[in-house]
Amino acid sequence: MTGVPAPAGGSGAPGAPGTKPVRGGKLGAAAVNQASLWNVANLLTMVRLLLVPGFVMLLLGNGGYDPAWRSFAWAAFAVAMITDLFDGHLARTYNLVTDFGKIADPIADKAIMGAALICLSWLGDLPWWVTGVILGRELGITLLRFWVIRYGVIPASRGGKMKTLAQGTAVGMYVLALTGPLATLRFWVMGLAVVLTVVTGLDYVKQAVVLRRQGRAEARVAADASAREAAK
């Protein structure tokens, strides 16, 4: 529950005498009631977390090179990526954002992607430096967000969304046992993902520096104003 108090005396409650129904009131009430740990957005996030160990077992099953096992692993990875799209959309659209979701959602995203990259590098399908660049960028941006959180939030950019799409597509292609032209294509898709990873990472660093500089400047102005007010 969100802890939103009911109107005093029950006025405005559905069906109360002398009250006029509010358009969309039932939908709004349902959204408020669902904003708890067990709402649909959080359940999708939990499913994604539970998929991580299953995905790893499937990807490494039968030595890690069995096309059938790799296909099942791809299916688990695809489900995880799809739930990532839906849980955030549902949470924002129906007011289902919770503290658990804010913490668990990015953890689930990084867990499934990190598990895929590490397993692929361990199997020899993907160079370790690619895994290092992508995971290093994700860890760095997370720390960067904490560094400037007192001054504001760095919003997700269009480039960041393109990066996520490129990474998901490339990793998914590497999970499958592709050969021939498709194997060549996945190499270039992963190259694009790495470029977007680096470029958007540098953009986030620039945004963080600007945000921190502006925040500190505003704090100094507010402190000076308070000092002048106190001196009167």
Residue pairs with C-beta under 8 A, 6 or more apart in sequence:
1 33
1 35
1 36
2 32
2 35
2 36
4 32
6 13
7 13
10 16
11 19
12 19
12 22
13 19
14 21
14 25
14 26
14 29
22 28
28 95
30 94
31 94
31 95
31 96
32 95
34 40
34 94
34 96
35 95
35 96
35 97
35 98
36 98
37 98
37 100
39 91
39 96
39 98
40 87
40 90
40 96
41 86
41 87
41 88
41 90
41 91
41 94
41 96
41 97
41 101
42 87
42 96
42 98
42 100
42 101
42 104
44 83
44 86
44 87
44 90
45 83
45 87
45 101
45 104
45 105
45 108
46 104
47 79
47 83
48 80
48 83
48 84
48 87
48 108
48 109
48 112
49 104
49 107
49 108
49 111
51 76
51 79
51 80
51 112
52 80
52 108
52 111
52 112
52 115
54 76
55 73
55 76
55 77
55 80
55 112
55 115
55 116
56 115
56 119
58 69
58 70
58 72
58 73
58 76
59 69
59 70
59 73
59 116
59 119
59 120
59 123
59 175
60 119
60 123
61 69
61 72
61 73
62 69
64 119
64 123
65 123
65 177
66 177
67 177
70 175
70 176
70 177
71 176
71 177
73 175
74 172
74 175
74 176
77 112
77 116
77 171
77 172
77 175
78 172
80 108
80 112
81 112
81 168
81 172
84 105
84 108
84 109
87 101
87 105
88 105
90 96
91 97
91 98
91 101
106 142
110 135
110 138
110 142
113 134
113 138
113 167
113 168
113 171
114 135
114 138
116 171
116 174
116 175
117 126
117 130
117 131
117 134
117 135
117 171
118 131
118 135
120 126
120 131
120 171
120 174
120 175
121 127
121 128
121 130
121 131
125 174
126 174
126 190
130 190
130 194
133 194
133 197
133 198
134 167
134 193
134 194
134 197
137 197
137 198
137 201
140 201
141 201
141 204
144 154
144 204
144 205
144 208
145 153
145 154
145 208
147 208
147 212
148 154
148 208
148 211
148 212
148 215
150 215
151 211
151 212
151 214
151 215
151 216
152 211
152 215
154 204
154 207
154 208
154 211
157 200
157 203
157 204
159 196
159 199
159 200
159 203
160 200
160 204
162 196
162 200
163 193
163 196
163 197
163 200
166 189
166 192
166 193
166 196
167 193
167 196
167 197
169 189
169 193
170 186
170 189
170 190
170 192
170 193
171 190
171 193
173 182
173 185
173 186
173 189
173 190
174 186
174 190
178 186
